[in-house]
Amino acid sequence: MEDCGDVLIVGAGPVGVFSALALAQTGAKVTLIEAGADIMNSPRNGVLLPTSILIFQELGILPEVDALGVTGRSLAVHVPGYGEKFVLQYPEMFGPVLDRQLHVGQHLFTAVGLEHAKRAGVNVLFDTALVAQRQTDEHAIAEVETNGTRRELHAKWLIGADGGGSTVRKLMNVTFDGFTWPNRFVANNIYCDFDQYDYEPANFICDPVYGGVVALLSKDGLWRVTYQEDASLPVETFMERLPERFDHIIPKGASYTIDSSSPYALNQRAASSLREGRILLAGDAAHVTNPNGGMGMTGGIWDAMILSDVLGAVIRGEADEAILDAYSKERLRVFWDVASASAVENKKMQERSDPAEREADLAGFRALAANPEMSKVTFAYPFRLIGDTLRPGSRWAGVDPTRGTQIGTSASQLSTSQA
C-alpha cells in the first residue's frame, strides 16, 4: 500500500488541480490522480468570471493565465425573434483587475495550475483510475488501476473532484438529488470570425428554439458555440442536425471550422452530503448545474478553495474535523441558493416562449443595458458563490470585494425579477 501523504485527490480537472495547488501551498502533502492520460481537452467552460480571477490572483498564477487569454468587458444579450441586441458593459466596481472577464480555454488555465501544483510538491499520477475505496479511523484507502494493474493508495483524506459522473460519489453512501432537463446542450469549439457578425466576446442568445451561448475562447480565434436541442432526439446523430442550428447563429454560407463537438445532458443535482468520514466531494462531483451564467465551474473552484483552506487547518491541528461538516452544509447552500437558482433562471429566460414574459424580459434587458448601476447586479452576482469562509483565519476571509454585501436582489445575473 502506497502512502500518498495528507490528501489524495481524484480528478485532474480545474477543481482537482486547484484543490491540490491550494492545499500544497498550505504545506500539505498531496497526491493527485487522473484516469485519463492528460488534462481533458474538450468543449468546456472558457470564460473566467471576476470571482475566478480573484482566486488566480491569490494563488499567484494570474499573470500566466492572463497571458493566455483575452480580456472581455462586455456581455451581449441577443433576442433574434425581436431583432434586438443589448450590450452590458462592466461598470467601475472593484478595479481593472476584477472589472472584467477572461476568455481562456479550460485546458489552458488548468495546465498552468497543474504546473504550479507540481512545483509546490504535488505528486501527479495520470492513467490512474479509482475502482474502489474504503476508510479506517485514520486513513482513506483507494484501490486504483493503471494499465490493468491494481494497487492501493492511502492518505489521511480523500477528495472526489472527478466530475459529474464521479466514481468517488457513487462509492459513497449518498444520494444525488435533483432533476434532469428534457433538453440537452451541444457544445462546439469552432474557428469563425464572429466579430463580423455583431457578436461580443460573450453572448447570450434568447430564443425558445435556437437559444444558446457564443463566447470567445482564445487568442487564436477559437470560439465556443453552445445550443440546446430536444434530449429525445438520438444523440448519436447530433452532427447531422448541427448545420441547421448553426444557420440560426451565423449567416448561412458563413465559413467556419469545427475543432470539436460534444453533446451533454443538463442537470440540477447535488449530493445529499459532501462528506462521509474521511472522504469529501467538491465541484461537479458534489453538484451539477446547467452552464448558463458560468455558475458551475466558478462555484466548483470556490468549493475547492474553501475545502482546501478548512481541510488544511484540520491537518495542521488548527480546526476540529467538525468544520468539514460545516463545509458540506455551506457549499450545498451556496449551490442550491446561488449557483443552481441563477442557472435555472438564466436557462428559463433563454428559452422562454410566452410573449408577455418575453416582453418583460426585453424591458429588463433594456434597463440593464442603459443603467450602469443596475448592471452592477449582473457582474457582482457571482461573488455570492464565495459564501461563508467558515473560519476567522481563512485565507479567503476578507477577499470578497463586496464584503459579503449582496448587491441587488435579482434571481440571477440577467434577471431583474426579485429573488
N, C-alpha and C positions, 0 to 999 in steps of 0.2 A: 504494500500500500504506500503510495507516494504522498508525502507531506506537502501540501500546497500553501501552507502558512495560515494567515489570518482569514483570508476571504477567497473563495473560489467563485468566479463569475461565469455564468453560462450565457454565451451570446455576444458576438463582437459587432453588433450594430452600434448606433450612437449612444444608446443608454448604457450598454455594457462597457463600451470603451471609455466613456466619460465618468462612469462609476469607478472604473479601475484607476483612471488618472487621478480623480479627486481623492480616492482612498490612499493611493500611493503617496500623494502629497501630504497626507496626514502622518505618514510613517508606517502605514500598514503594509504587510507582505501580501501581495495579491497575485493570483493566477487567473488568467482569462482564457477560456476555451471556446472554440467555434467549430461547428460541424463542417462548415464549408472550407474550401481551400484558401479563401481570401475574403476580404470585405465584400459584401454583396454590392453588385453594380447593376441595379435595375431601376425602372421609373419610380422614384421615391421623392419624399419631400426635398425641395431645393431652395426654399425661402426661409431664411433665418429672421425671426421677429426680434424686436429690441430686447425682449426678455432673454433670448438665447445669446444675443450679442453681449449682454451683461455677464452671462456665465463665462463665455470665452475670454472676456476681458479679465475676469477674476482668475481664471485658470492659467492665464499667461500665454494664450495661443492666438489671440485676436489678430495681431499683425500678420501672421502667416495665413490665417483664414481670409482676412481682408484682401491679401494679395491674389487669392484665387477667385475672388468673387466680384460682383458688380453691385454697387450701391443703388438702391431704389428709394425714392422719397415720395412715391405716389401709389395710389390704388385706384383702379378704374372699375366701375360697375357698368356693364353693358346690358341694355334691355332691348334686344333687336326687334321684338314684336312691336315696340313703340318708337323705334328709331332713335333711342336716346342713349347717351353715354354720360356718366358722371365721374369726375376725377376728384379724388380726395387727396390733398397734399398734406404731408406730415407737418403739423404745426410746431412751433417752437415750444418744447416742454422740458426736456431733460438734457439738452446739449447735443452737439453734432454727432457724437459717438453713438447715441441711442436714438436720436430722432431720424430713424431710417430703418430699412430692411436690407438684408444682404442676400443676394442671389448667388448661390453656390451649391453645386451638386452634393448630395448627402455623402456619397462615397469619398469626395474630396476632403470635406471637413472632418469626416470620421478618420480618414487616413492621417491627418495632422494630429488628431487626438491620440491615435494609436502609437505614432512615433514618439510623442511626448510621454505616453504611458510606459513604453519600453525604456526610455531614458530614465524614467523615475523608478525603474526596477521591476515593473510588471512582467511576469512570465507569460508569454502568449503562445498558445498551442492551437494551431489550425488542424483541420481534418480530425477533430476530436469530438465525437458525438456522445451526448449523455444518453444512456439507455436505462439507468435505474438510479435510485437514490434512497438513502436511509439516514438516520441520525442517532447519535447517542447523547448522553448528557453534556458531552464536551465537544463533539465534532459532528459535522455534516459529511457524509460519505457519498461520493458519486462514482457509479460504475460507468466507464466510458469505453468507446470503441474507436480504434484507429486502424485502418486498413485490415479489418477483420479480426484484430486482436483486442481483447478486452483487458482492462486493468482497473484498479480502484484508486481514486484520489480522495484525500480528506483534508478538510480545513475547518477552522472554528465556525465559520459561517459560509452559507451558500446563497448567492443572489441569482435568481432567474431573470435574465434580461434577453430571453430568447424568442421574443416576438409574439404575435397574436396566437400562433399555434403552439405556444410554449410547452415543451416537454416537462419542464420543472413544474409548471402549474398543474398539468394533467396528472402528475405523480403525487401531488398534494391532495389532502382531504378538503378541497374547497370546491365550490360551485362557480360557474362563470355565468352570471346573471345578466339579463337584458334581452335585446331583440335584434333580429337581422332585418334589414330593409328589403323591400321587394324589388329593388333595382340594384345594379352593380355599377362600379366605376371602371372605366378603361383608361389607364394612364399610359401616355405615349411621350417618349422623348424624340423630338424631331428638330431638324435643321430647316429653318424657314425665316424669311425676312419679315417678321411680324410688324416691325416698325412702319412699313409702308402700308399696313392695313389698319392703322389707327389704334394700335394696342400700346398700352403702357407696360412697364416691366412686370406688373402684377395686375391680373384682370379676373373679374368675377362676372360670369355670364348668367343672367336670369332669364330662363325660358322653360316652360313646362315640359318641353320635349328635348330641346337641344341645350339645356343648361350645362355649364361646365366651368373650368378654370384654365386660364392660359398664363403661364409665368416663365420669365427668363430664368435659365439655369446657370449659364456660364458665359465667360467672355468670348468663347468661340462661336457663339450664336446658337447654342443648343437651348431649346425651349421645351417646357412641359405643357402638353395639352391633355386635359382630363375631361371626359364627358361621361354621361350616365346612359345606361340602357336597361331595358327590362331584364331582370335576372332569370326569367323563364325562357329566354332565348338561349339556344345552345352555345355554351361558352367556347367550344372548340371552333366555331365559325365566326368569331367576333371580327376577324380581319376582313371577312367578306363584306361586313356592314360598315367598316371604318370609312371608306371613301365618301359615302353618303353623309355620314356625320361630319366629316371634315368640311364638306361643301357648305355647311351652315356656320362654320367658324372662320374659314378663309375662303376667298373667292374661288369659284370653280375654275380649274385650269391653273391655279397657282402652283408654283414649284415648291416642293418640299421633299425632304429625305427622312425616312423613319429610321431612327437609331435603335429603338426598342419599344415594345408594347407589352402591357401586362394588365389583364382584367383581374378584378378582385371584388370579393363580397364586402358589403358595408354593414357594420355592426355598431351597436351601442351596448357594450357589455363590460362588466368588471368582476373580478374575483370577489368572493364573499369575504375573504381576508387576504391581506398581503403578507401575513406572517404565519408560519407553522413551525414553532420551535426555533431552530437554527437556520431555517430556510425562509427566504424573503423574495418578494416579487417587486419589479419596477418596470415602468414603460408599458409597451404593448403586451408583455407577459402578464401584467397586472390588470390592464384595461384597454379596450379598443374603441375608437370612435371614427365616424366618417371624417374625412380630412378637411372639410370646408372650414377655412379660417386658420388652419395650421395648429389646431389645439392639441392634436395627438402627440406629435413629436416634441413640441415645445413643453407640454405638460410632462411627457416622459423624461425629458432631460432634467426637469426640475425634480421629479421623483428621485433621479439619480443623485442630484446634488444634496437634497435633504437627507436621503438614506445614507449616503457616504459620510455626511457630517455626523449624524447621530450614531451610526454604527462605529465610526472611528472613535467617537467619545466612549462608547461601550468597551471597545477593545483596549483603550488606554486607561480604563477604570474611572473615567470622569462622569459616567452616566450609568444608571441602572438599566438592565435589559428591558424594563417596562416601557422605556421610551420607544422601543421598536413597535410595541402595540399602538402607541400614540401615532407613530409614523403611519401605520396601516390605516388607522381611523381617519387621520387628517388628509392623507393623499386620496382616499376614497371619497371624502367630502369634496375635495377640490375637483376630482374627476367628475362626479355627478352634478355638482352645483355650478361649476365653472366651465370645464372643458366640454363635457357632453352636452350640457344645456345650450352652450353657444353654438356648437357644431350642429345640433339638431335644428335650432332656429335658423342658422345660415342655410342649411340644406332645404328646409321647408320654403324659405324665402326664394331660393334659387329656382325651385320647381313649381312655385305657386301658379295655379291656373284660374282661380276665381278673379274676375275682372275688378271687382270692388277692392279685394285685398291687394291686387297688383297696383291699382291706382294709389292705395295708401302707401305701399312700398315706394312708389315713384316720388310721392310727396316727401317721404323720409329721406330718400337719396338726395333730392334737391336741397333739402335743408342741411344735410351733412356736407355736401359739396360747397355750399355757399357760406357756411358758418364755421370758421376755424375752431371756435370754442366747442361746438358740437362735435366736430371731427376728433377732438381730443379723446372723446369716449371710445371711438373706434381704435385709435392707436395705443391707448393706455389699457384697454381691456385685458390683453394677455398678461399684464403684470399681476392680475388676480391669481394666476397659476402658481405664483410663489407660495401662497398660503402661509400657514404658521410655520416658522422655522424651528419651533419646538424646544429650544433651549437658549438661555441668555448668552452663552458663549459661542453660539453657532457662527460658523464662518459667514453665513448668509444673513445674519441678523443685521438689519440696517442698510442692506444693499438696495432694497426696493426704492426707486426714486419717487414713487408715490407715497412712501412712508406708510404703506398699508391703507391709505385712504382711497376708497373706491371712487373713481372719477365717473360720475354718471350712474344711472340705474338701468341701463339698457339690458335687454335679454341676450344680446350678442354684439359682436363688433359692428355689424351693419344694421342692426335693428334700432329703431327709435321708439319701439314699444317698451313698456316698463316691465322689469322682471318681477 
